[in-house]
Amino acid sequence: MMMQAAPAGPSSGTMGALLTFLPWVAIFGIFYVLMIRPQQQRVKQHQAAIAAVKKGDDVITGGGIRGRVTKVMDDEAEVEIAQGVKIRVIKSTITQVLTPNTKPAND
């Protein structure tokens, strides 16, 4: 006698949908941990650094201009880029705040 195996039916609706959807959830979780969360932390650190800008800080703007802050307003800062040359920049364009005691590597 030959035993014939019954053809496998489709998996149950709920379990099949869950098994199909689970890899996508795992991919999104990994993507969040590796990409989105670190970027959010960098944005928070940058916003905190910009909010803490004070007179005397060395800054670098988005255009690559480096100078020293001479005055801070609500959303603007006055930056001296050369002796007697002052410009006003919007604080959100400041890309990096350098500590005043930072010295170049070749000095």
PyMOL commands that set and color helices and strands:
alter all, ss='L'
color gray80, all
select helices_A, chain A and resi 13-51+91-93
alter helices_A, ss='H'
color red, helices_A
select strands_A, chain A and resi 58-61+66-72+76-82+85-90+94-98
alter strands_A, ss='S'
color yellow, strands_A
deselect
rebuild
show_as cartoon
